[in-house]
Amino acid sequence: MKVGKNVKQGEIILTSTPFVFILSSDKKGKCCDNCFKSTDVKKCSACGIDYYCSVSCQRADWKFLHKYECPMLKRAKPNVLPITARLVSKILIRLQNGGDAVCEIMDGSFGRKFSDLMTHADKLLSRDVQRKEFAIIWQVLQLYLTPAYKPLSSDYLLNLYGAMCTNSFSITDMELSALGTGLYLAASIFDHSCRPNASAIFDGTTITVRAQQDITNFQWDKICINYTNLIQSRVQRRNQLRSKYFFECECQRCSDQAQADLENSLVCGNLKCSGAVPIFVVEPTNSGNDNFTGIANNSNTLLTVSDTSNIFCGSSSLLSKSSNPLSDSYSPLSNNYGLSSLSCNSTNITDNSSISSASNNSNLAAIKSDIRCPHSNSSLNPSNIVLLQSMDDTANITSTSESYTTTSEFECTSKPPFSSNTTATSVLNASTNCSNTSNTSNSAFDISNYAFNTSNTSDSAYNSSNADLDTSATNHATEISSKTCNNTVSCPTCGYSSYSSSIVSDYQQMVTRCLRTIVDKDGGDSECSLEDCLSVLALQHSLGRSAQGNSDNISSLLHPLNVWRVRALDIAMETAIEANLFEEALHYGRPNFKGMRHYLGKSHPTYGFFLAKLGKLSQYLGHTSDSLLYLTQAHDTLCRSHGSTHSVVTGTLAPLLAQAKMEASLESAGSSGKNKKRLFHSHR
């Protein structure tokens, strides 16, 4: 992309391949370690760790890095390197085999090398979690690497570790589900914004960044993507960015006080007013642990030495460089999973698909009895730390066949729109042909008590003289600022203030419940059950009841753009889909249309998949006009984020849209025929 050019919405800004990459542990044996394609794979016969879908992928990875790694991986057996340590080792190996000279050209003569990446090495060791993790990685690599690849010093390795933490992207599939991690030289140039003007998608391990809006006078330093989940409050976003990337976000959204007020807002009690009423609460810096205490408590990010399942540096819940994506411990695979063996050699595959590669057959040296951090005087007892994870302790991989469950009310001639393990794109893959669809379900959950306010409340910015709480002034989640202790919550538009005196504390409890239940410790969506989501929605709904006299017919006081409401409804829709409760999923997703667009933007790929899900659900449940509306908008959004020729558009969404148009046409023709018949009888 040339500097100074005018860029149109949806235009490609950058396409890049990774400097190094690694497949997530939960995808091992299910996806190819080279192209990340989900298919039948064969394992390397030498190390037994990496898997490939074809000879070409095996040869490509062998030539790229695996020829250097394979002997060391085999030497380490039956132990397997933790995923973060292995990614750092990949960087080290790549650099010492010519990678230090690799320059990815971006604009004519302008390019980026590994040495151009930010590392924040001077700040990493000031944090307990990074300091302890780095000490572990240092010791692991001393045992794993051969002398030729051992780092020259701990400072050198610290810079590699810092570059990985700061610049890694979570590689996702077409459904935006995490597949692995990649370090990209060119793509690492993009800064963060909570209102980004560009978004990243992946095809295998190749990243493509497209403009989400028209951009005049293109400059590289003016292009921003999102590093963190956008459906969060300003306090939570800033906390995560400060913790992971060492900066205080001052983007347009974070600097807009009206937008921050809207994130924690109520609808006005004056039915003639469309204003949003800000309510001030204390938000903890982190969530997700039993000792949930608030801003001063950062314990949920600390890595305890005895915690052997989390020797890594972040979370995979956030996409497009939106977190440090190495959140899962490496789950090594044993040799007895019924997978055929693929050789790990750059030559030919033998008849039995097995060729041994040159490797060092010596045993891994015994772990030292005393492990010492190079930057501290403290010793870590190796009995409390798993440096190399035993392959024998890993559960077997089992292949699961897709199963579909329908209730007797669904008079459908095809599969439901979602299987139990399905996400966005697989939603689009199945074509439905539903007739006489009933609008009832054998749901085990009673949703009759959950009413959601879907009024067209204005989402325009409004003025408020109140500033955000200084969250550093408290260390408990339920402590209320002096700004709210007087219990005066009033509408800045009309002045309405007749809210219940308990509204502030009730709202605080709701926020605390959300952080405990539906948000994980790194800000991503927790793996909660539908019952958990319903408990949060019930608490949100009860705000309206307690604040307005316990009326049975009042819906929640939360504003339609309240960030906790939007987040809870989105997670409820996803969990309902996973439970095959499609009518409930549509019930939660439909009133969230406006909120998702507000926080994600109309060109964000996540918003496009949200619309596609609504369209597919509506189509399955027989809501033809709604299905056509959602799928049309999903098509427009995904064309901007993925390009009109991308397979997710042409191969999955386009057929669904064509079917929706056909069904709408048939429905319109049928309605027209009935009207003509009615008119004929009226003239007789």
C-alpha positions in Angstrom: 0.0 0.0 0.0 1.4 3.3 -1.1 1.6 6.2 1.4 -0.7 9.1 0.5 -3.1 7.0 -1.4 -6.9 7.2 -0.8 -8.1 3.8 0.5 -11.6 2.6 0.0 -13.6 0.6 2.6 -12.8 -3.1 2.2 -9.6 -2.5 0.3 -6.6 -4.7 1.2 -4.0 -2.7 3.1 -1.5 -5.6 3.8 -1.1 -9.3 3.2 1.7 -11.0 5.2 3.0 -14.4 6.1 4.4 -15.2 9.6 8.0 -14.9 10.7 7.2 -17.9 13.0 4.0 -19.6 13.9 2.7 -22.5 16.0 -0.6 -24.5 16.1 -2.6 -24.4 19.4 -2.3 -27.5 21.5 -6.0 -28.3 21.3 -5.7 -28.5 17.5 -2.8 -30.9 17.5 -3.6 -34.0 15.5 -6.7 -32.3 14.1 -5.2 -29.6 11.9 -2.0 -29.4 9.8 0.9 -27.9 11.6 2.0 -26.1 8.4 -1.2 -24.8 6.8 -3.6 -25.1 9.8 -6.2 -26.8 7.6 -8.6 -29.0 9.6 -8.4 -32.3 7.9 -6.9 -35.8 8.2 -3.3 -35.5 9.2 -0.3 -37.7 9.5 2.4 -37.3 12.1 6.1 -36.9 11.7 7.6 -40.3 12.1 10.8 -38.9 13.8 9.5 -36.6 16.5 5.9 -37.7 16.6 4.9 -34.1 17.6 3.9 -32.3 14.4 1.2 -33.4 12.0 0.8 -32.6 8.3 -2.1 -32.9 5.8 0.1 -33.6 2.7 3.6 -34.3 1.5 3.9 -30.7 0.2 3.0 -29.3 3.7 5.5 -31.6 5.3 8.3 -30.6 3.0 7.4 -26.9 3.3 7.6 -27.0 7.1 10.7 -29.1 7.0 12.5 -26.6 4.8 11.2 -23.6 6.9 12.1 -24.7 10.4 11.2 -28.3 11.3 14.5 -29.7 10.0 16.2 -27.8 12.9 13.5 -28.5 15.5 12.9 -32.2 14.8 16.1 -33.6 16.3 15.6 -31.6 19.4 11.9 -32.6 19.7 12.9 -36.2 19.3 15.7 -35.8 21.9 13.2 -34.4 24.4 10.8 -37.4 24.2 8.7 -38.5 26.0 8.4 -34.9 27.1 7.0 -32.1 25.0 8.0 -28.4 25.1 5.3 -26.0 26.5 3.8 -23.9 23.7 5.2 -20.6 24.7 8.7 -21.9 25.2 8.5 -23.6 21.8 7.5 -20.4 20.0 10.4 -18.5 21.6 12.7 -21.4 20.4 11.3 -21.0 16.9 12.2 -17.3 16.9 15.7 -18.1 18.2 16.2 -20.9 15.6 14.9 -18.7 12.8 17.1 -15.8 13.7 20.2 -17.9 13.8 19.5 -19.4 10.4 19.3 -16.1 8.4 16.0 -14.7 9.9 17.8 -11.7 11.3 18.3 -10.5 7.7 14.7 -11.0 6.6 13.0 -7.8 5.7 9.3 -7.7 4.8 8.8 -4.9 2.3 5.6 -2.9 2.9 5.9 0.2 0.7 8.6 0.3 -2.0 11.8 0.4 -0.1 10.1 0.6 3.3 10.2 -2.7 5.3 10.4 -4.2 8.7 12.9 -6.6 10.3 12.7 -8.5 13.5 15.0 -5.9 15.1 12.2 -3.3 14.4 9.8 -5.0 16.8 9.0 -3.5 20.2 9.9 -5.8 23.1 9.2 -3.9 26.3 12.0 -5.9 27.8 12.7 -3.2 30.4 9.1 -3.6 31.7 8.5 -7.3 31.5 10.5 -8.3 34.5 8.7 -5.8 36.7 5.6 -8.0 36.5 5.6 -11.2 38.6 3.8 -13.3 36.0 6.2 -12.4 33.2 9.3 -12.7 35.5 8.3 -16.2 36.7 7.4 -17.3 33.2 10.6 -16.0 31.7 12.6 -17.9 34.4 10.8 -21.1 33.4 11.4 -20.5 29.6 15.0 -19.8 30.3 15.5 -23.1 32.1 13.4 -25.1 29.7 15.4 -23.9 26.6 18.7 -24.6 28.4 17.6 -28.2 28.5 15.8 -28.4 25.1 18.2 -26.6 22.7 21.4 -28.0 21.4 24.5 -26.0 22.0 24.3 -24.4 18.5 21.0 -22.7 19.4 21.3 -21.8 23.0 20.9 -18.1 23.6 24.0 -16.0 24.2 22.6 -14.4 27.3 19.4 -14.1 29.3 19.1 -10.5 28.1 19.1 -11.8 24.5 16.4 -14.3 25.2 14.4 -11.7 27.1 14.2 -9.6 24.0 12.9 -12.5 22.0 10.3 -13.3 24.7 9.3 -9.6 24.8 8.9 -9.5 21.0 6.7 -12.5 21.1 4.5 -11.2 23.9 4.1 -7.8 22.3 3.7 -8.7 18.7 2.0 -12.1 18.4 -1.3 -12.5 16.6 -3.9 -15.1 17.4 -4.4 -16.9 14.1 -8.1 -17.7 13.5 -10.1 -19.8 11.1 -13.0 -18.5 8.9 -15.3 -18.7 11.9 -12.9 -16.4 13.9 -12.0 -19.3 16.3 -8.4 -19.5 17.4 -6.1 -22.0 15.6 -2.7 -20.9 16.7 -0.2 -18.0 17.1 1.9 -16.2 14.6 4.5 -13.4 14.7 4.3 -11.1 11.7 7.0 -8.5 10.9 4.9 -6.2 8.7 1.5 -6.6 10.5 3.1 -5.7 13.8 3.3 -2.1 12.7 -0.4 -1.5 13.4 -1.3 0.3 16.5 -4.4 -0.3 18.6 -7.7 1.5 18.7 -11.0 0.7 20.4 -12.6 2.1 17.3 -10.3 0.6 14.6 -10.3 1.6 11.0 -8.9 -1.8 9.9 -9.4 -5.4 10.7 -7.4 -8.6 10.2 -8.5 -12.0 8.9 -6.6 -15.1 8.2 -6.4 -17.7 5.4 -4.4 -20.5 6.9 -1.4 -18.6 8.4 -1.5 -15.7 6.0 -2.9 -12.5 7.5 -4.9 -10.0 5.4 -5.7 -6.5 6.8 -8.5 -4.6 5.2 -9.8 -1.0 5.7 -13.1 -0.9 7.6 -13.8 2.6 6.3 -12.6 5.0 3.6 -9.2 6.4 4.5 -7.8 9.5 2.8 -4.1 10.1 2.6 -3.0 6.7 3.7 -0.3 6.6 6.4 1.0 3.4 8.1 0.9 5.0 11.5 -2.7 6.0 11.1 -4.0 2.5 10.6 -5.3 0.8 13.7 -6.7 -2.6 14.6 -8.1 -3.9 17.9 -5.9 -5.7 20.4 -8.7 -6.4 22.9 -12.3 -7.4 23.0 -14.3 -4.3 21.9 -17.5 -5.3 23.9 -16.0 -4.1 27.2 -16.1 -1.0 29.3 -13.4 1.6 29.1 -12.0 0.5 32.5 -11.7 -3.1 31.4 -10.1 -2.3 28.0 -7.5 0.0 29.5 -6.7 -2.5 32.2 -6.0 -5.2 29.7 -4.0 -3.0 27.3 -1.9 -1.6 30.2 -1.2 -5.1 31.6 -0.3 -6.8 28.2 1.0 -4.0 26.1 2.2 -1.4 28.6 0.3 1.7 27.3 -2.7 3.7 28.4 -5.2 3.8 25.6 -6.2 7.3 24.6 -8.0 6.4 21.3 -11.1 8.3 20.1 -13.5 6.0 21.9 -11.5 6.0 25.2 -11.2 9.8 25.1 -15.0 10.2 24.6 -16.5 10.6 28.0 -20.0 10.4 26.6 -19.2 7.0 25.1 -17.7 5.8 28.4 -20.9 7.0 30.2 -23.0 5.0 27.7 -21.2 1.8 28.5 -22.6 1.9 32.1 -26.0 3.5 31.5 -29.7 3.1 32.2 -32.7 4.1 30.2 -34.4 7.3 31.4 -37.5 6.7 33.6 -39.3 9.5 31.8 -41.0 7.6 28.9 -41.0 10.8 26.8 -37.2 11.1 27.1 -34.8 9.0 25.0 -31.7 9.9 27.0 -29.2 7.5 28.5 -28.5 7.9 32.2 -24.9 7.2 33.3 -24.4 5.3 36.5 -21.0 5.2 38.1 -19.5 2.0 39.5 -16.2 0.6 40.6 -14.9 -2.0 38.1 -12.1 -4.3 39.2 -9.0 -4.5 37.2 -9.4 -8.2 36.8 -11.9 -11.0 37.2 -12.3 -14.7 37.2 -10.9 -15.9 40.5 -12.4 -16.8 43.8 -10.7 -13.9 45.7 -12.4 -11.3 43.5 -11.6 -8.0 45.2 -11.2 -5.2 42.7 -8.8 -2.7 41.3 -5.9 -3.3 43.7 -6.1 -7.0 43.3 -4.1 -8.3 40.4 -3.8 -11.8 41.8 -5.8 -13.4 39.0 -2.9 -12.6 36.6 -0.2 -14.0 38.8 1.2 -17.3 37.9 1.7 -19.5 41.0 4.8 -21.6 40.9 2.8 -24.8 41.6 0.4 -24.1 38.8 1.8 -26.4 36.1 -1.1 -26.0 33.7 -0.4 -22.4 32.8 3.2 -21.9 31.8 2.5 -19.4 29.1 1.8 -15.7 28.8 -1.7 -14.7 28.0 -5.1 -15.4 26.5 -6.5 -16.6 23.2 -9.8 -15.0 23.8 -9.0 -11.9 21.8 -8.3 -11.8 18.1 -6.2 -9.8 15.7 -3.3 -9.1 18.1 -6.0 -8.4 20.8 -4.2 -10.3 23.5 -1.2 -12.5 24.0 -2.7 -15.6 22.4 -0.7 -18.3 24.2 -3.2 -19.1 26.8 -3.4 -22.9 26.6 -0.9 -25.3 28.0 0.7 -27.5 25.4 -1.2 -30.8 25.3 1.3 -33.3 23.9 0.1 -36.2 21.8 1.1 -39.8 22.3 1.9 -42.2 19.5 -1.2 -44.3 19.8 -4.0 -42.2 18.4 -4.6 -44.3 15.3 -3.1 -41.6 13.1 -0.9 -42.7 10.2 2.7 -41.6 10.3 4.1 -39.0 8.0 7.8 -38.7 7.6 9.8 -35.7 8.7 12.3 -35.5 5.8 12.8 -33.2 2.9 13.1 -36.0 0.5 10.4 -38.6 -0.4 7.6 -40.3 1.5 8.1 -44.1 1.6 5.4 -46.6 1.1 4.7 -46.8 4.8 4.7 -43.1 5.1 7.7 -43.2 7.5 11.2 -41.9 7.1 13.5 -41.2 9.9 15.3 -37.9 10.0 18.7 -37.3 11.3 18.5 -36.6 15.0 20.4 -36.8 18.2 19.4 -40.0 20.1 20.9 -39.0 23.4 18.6 -38.7 26.3 17.5 -35.3 27.6 19.7 -34.2 30.4 18.2 -34.5 33.9 16.5 -31.4 35.1 18.7 -29.5 37.5 17.8 -29.8 41.1 17.8 -26.0 41.6 16.3 -23.7 39.1 17.2 -20.1 39.6 15.8 -17.0 37.8 18.7 -15.2 36.1 17.3 -11.8 37.3 16.6 -12.6 40.9 18.1 -14.4 43.9 15.0 -16.6 44.4 15.1 -20.3 43.7 12.3 -22.2 42.3 11.9 -25.8 43.3 11.6 -28.0 40.2 9.2 -30.3 42.1 6.7 -27.5 41.8 7.3 -26.7 38.2 6.6 -28.8 35.1 9.3 -27.7 32.7 8.6 -30.4 30.1 5.1 -32.0 30.0 5.0 -35.7 29.9 3.2 -37.2 27.0 1.9 -40.0 29.2 -0.3 -37.6 31.1 -2.2 -36.4 28.1 -5.7 -37.5 27.3 -6.3 -39.3 24.0 -7.7 -37.5 21.0 -11.1 -38.8 20.1 -12.8 -38.0 16.8 -16.4 -37.0 17.3 -19.0 -37.3 14.7 -21.5 -34.5 14.2 -24.8 -35.1 15.8 -28.0 -33.1 15.4 -30.8 -32.9 17.9 -34.2 -31.5 17.2 -37.4 -31.3 19.2 -40.7 -32.6 17.9 -41.9 -29.0 17.3 -39.3 -28.5 14.5 -41.0 -29.9 11.4 -37.9 -29.6 9.3 -36.7 -31.7 6.4 -33.0 -30.9 7.1 -30.4 -30.5 9.7 -30.7 -27.7 12.3 -28.6 -24.6 11.6 -26.0 -25.5 14.3 -24.5 -28.7 15.6 -23.3 -28.9 19.1 -19.7 -28.0 18.1 -20.6 -25.4 15.5 -19.6 -21.7 15.2 -20.2 -19.0 12.7 -19.1 -20.4 9.3 -20.4 -23.9 9.9 -23.7 -22.2 10.6 -23.6 -21.0 7.1 -22.6 -24.3 5.5 -25.8 -26.2 6.0 -28.7 -25.3 3.8 -32.1 -25.5 5.4 -35.5 -26.2 3.9 -38.0 -25.7 6.6 -41.7 -25.7 6.3 -44.5 -25.3 8.8 -42.0 -24.3 11.5 -43.5 -24.0 14.9 -42.4 -21.1 17.1 -42.2 -23.3 20.2 -39.4 -25.3 21.7 -38.9 -28.0 24.3 -36.4 -25.8 26.0 -35.4 -26.8 29.5 -35.0 -23.2 30.3 -37.9 -20.9 31.1 -37.2 -17.6 29.2 -40.7 -16.1 29.7 -39.4 -13.9 32.5 -36.7 -12.3 30.5 -38.0 -9.2 28.7 -35.5 -7.0 26.9 -35.9 -3.4 26.0 -35.7 -3.2 22.2 -36.9 0.4 21.9 -35.1 2.7 19.5 -33.3 4.6 22.1 -31.0 7.2 20.6 -27.4 6.2 20.6 -26.1 9.7 19.9 -23.5 11.1 22.3 -24.7 13.2 25.1 -22.9 15.6 27.4 -22.1 14.8 31.0 -19.9 16.8 33.4 -19.2 13.7 35.5 -15.8 12.0 35.0 -14.9 8.4 35.3 -14.0 7.0 38.7 -10.4 6.9 39.6 -10.4 3.1 40.1 -7.0 3.2 41.8 -8.7 4.7 44.9 -10.4 1.5 45.9 -9.5 -2.2 46.4 -12.8 -3.8 46.6 -15.3 -4.5 43.8 -18.4 -3.4 45.8 -16.9 -0.2 47.2 -18.9 2.7 45.8 -17.3 6.0 44.9 -18.3 9.1 46.7 -19.9 10.3 43.5 -22.5 7.6 43.8 -22.9 7.3 47.6 -25.6 9.9 47.6 -27.7 7.6 45.4 -28.5 10.5 43.1 -28.8 9.0 39.6 -30.3 11.5 37.2 -30.9 11.9 33.4 -28.6 14.5 31.9 -31.2 15.2 29.2 -34.4 15.8 31.2 -33.3 15.6 34.8 -35.4 12.6 35.8 -34.1 11.3 39.1 -36.9 9.2 40.6 -34.9 6.0 40.7 -34.9 3.6 43.6 -32.3 4.4 46.3 -30.9 0.9 45.8 -30.2 1.3 42.1 -26.5 2.0 42.5 -25.7 -0.9 44.7 -28.0 -3.2 42.6 -26.2 -2.1 39.5 -22.8 -2.7 41.2 -23.8 -6.2 42.1 -24.8 -6.8 38.5 -21.4 -5.7 37.2 -19.7 -7.9 39.8 -21.8 -10.9 38.7 -20.9 -10.3 35.1 -17.2 -10.2 35.8 -17.4 -13.3 37.9 -19.7 -15.3 35.5 -19.4 -14.4 31.8 -15.9 -12.7 31.7 -12.7 -14.6 32.1 -9.7 -13.3 33.9 -8.2 -11.9 30.6 -11.3 -10.1 29.5 -12.5 -12.8 27.1 -15.8 -14.6 27.2 -15.7 -17.3 29.8 -16.8 -20.8 29.1 -20.0 -20.4 31.1 -23.2 -22.5 30.8 -26.5 -21.2 29.6 -27.8 -21.3 33.2 -25.0 -19.0 34.1 -25.9 -16.6 31.3 -29.6 -16.7 32.4 -28.6 -15.9 36.0 -26.9 -12.7 34.7 -29.8 -11.8 32.5 -32.2 -12.3 35.4 -30.2 -10.0 37.6 -30.1 -7.4 34.8 -33.8 -7.8 34.4 -34.5 -7.4 38.1 -32.9 -4.0 38.1 -36.0 -2.7 36.4 -38.3 -4.4 38.8 -36.5 -3.2 42.0 -36.1 0.3 40.6 -39.7 0.8 39.5 -41.7 -0.8 42.2 -41.4 -4.5 41.4 -43.8 -4.2 38.5 -44.2 -7.6 36.8 -44.4 -6.0 33.3 -41.4 -3.7 33.4 -38.3 -4.7 31.4 -34.7 -4.0 32.4 -33.6 -0.5 33.0 -30.3 -1.2 31.3 -29.9 0.9 28.2 -29.8 -1.1 24.9 -26.2 0.0 24.5 -25.2 -0.8 28.0 -22.0 -2.9 27.5 -22.9 -5.5 30.1 -26.3 -6.1 28.6 -24.8 -6.4 25.1 -22.1 -8.8 26.3 -24.5 -11.0 28.3 -27.0 -11.3 25.4 -24.2 -12.2 22.9 -22.8 -14.9 25.2 -26.4 -16.2 25.9 -27.0 -16.5 22.2 -23.8 -18.5 21.7 -24.4 -20.8 24.6 -28.0 -21.4 23.4 -26.7 -22.3 19.9 -24.3 -24.8 21.5 -27.2 -26.3 23.4 -29.3 -26.6 20.2 -31.9 -24.2 21.6 -32.3 -22.2 18.4 -35.4 -20.3 19.2 -33.9 -19.1 22.5 -30.7 -18.1 20.7 -32.7 -15.9 18.3 -34.6 -14.5 21.3 -31.3 -13.4 22.8 -29.6 -12.3 19.6 -32.4 -10.3 18.0 -32.6 -7.4 20.6 -28.8 -7.2 20.5 -28.6 -6.1 16.8 -28.0 -2.5 17.6 -25.6 -3.0 20.5 -23.3 -5.3 18.5 -23.2 -2.8 15.6 -22.4 0.0 18.0 -19.4 -1.6 19.7 -18.0 -3.5 16.7 -18.8 -1.3 13.8 -20.7 -2.3 10.7 -17.6 -3.5 8.8 -16.1 -5.7 11.6 -15.9 -9.4 10.7 -17.3 -10.4 14.1 -20.4 -8.3 13.4 -20.7 -9.9 10.0 -20.8 -13.4 11.6 -23.2 -12.2 14.2 -25.6 -11.1 11.5 -25.1 -14.4 9.6 -26.1 -16.4 12.7 -29.2 -14.3 13.1 -30.0 -14.9 9.5 -29.5 -18.6 9.7 -31.6 -18.9 12.9 -34.4 -16.8 11.4 -34.3 -19.0 8.2 -34.5 -22.2 10.2 -37.3 -20.9 12.4 -39.3 -19.7 9.4 -38.9 -16.0 9.8 -38.3 -15.4 6.1 -38.3 -11.6 5.9 -36.0 -11.3 9.0 -33.7 -13.9 7.5 -33.4 -12.0 4.2 -32.7 -8.8 6.1 -29.9 -10.3 8.3 -28.3 -12.3 5.5 -28.2 -9.3 3.2 -26.5 -7.2 5.8 -24.1 -10.0 6.7 -23.2 -10.4 3.0 -22.4 -6.7 2.8 -20.3 -6.7 6.0 -18.3 -9.8 5.1 -17.7 -8.6 1.6 -16.0 -5.6 3.3 -14.1 -7.6 5.9 -13.1 -10.6 3.8 -13.5 -9.5 0.2 -16.3 -10.5 -2.3 -14.3 -13.5 -3.6 -13.5 -15.0 -0.2 -14.9 -18.5 0.2 -16.9 -17.5 3.3 -18.8 -15.2 1.0 -19.0 -17.2 -2.2 -19.1 -20.7 -0.8 -21.3 -20.4 2.3 -23.1 -17.1 2.7 -24.1 -16.5 -1.0 -26.1 -19.8 -1.2 -27.9 -19.0 2.0 -28.7 -15.5 0.8 -30.0 -17.0 -2.5 -32.2 -19.4 -0.6 -33.6 -16.6 1.5 -34.4 -14.6 -1.6 -36.1 -17.5 -3.2 -38.2 -18.2 0.0 -39.1 -14.5 0.3 -40.2 -14.5 -3.4 -42.3 -17.7 -2.9 -43.8 -16.2 0.2 -44.6 -13.0 -1.6 -46.1 -14.8 -4.5 -48.3 -16.9 -2.2 -49.5 -13.8 -0.3 -50.2 -12.1 -3.6 -52.3 -15.2 -4.8 -54.3 -15.2 -1.6 -55.0 -11.4 -2.0 -56.2 -12.0 -5.6 -58.5 -14.8 -4.5 -59.8 -12.7 -1.6 -60.5 -9.8 -4.1 -62.2 -12.1 -6.5 -64.6 -13.4 -3.9 -65.3 -9.9 -2.7 -66.5 -8.9 -6.2 -68.8 -11.9 -6.6 
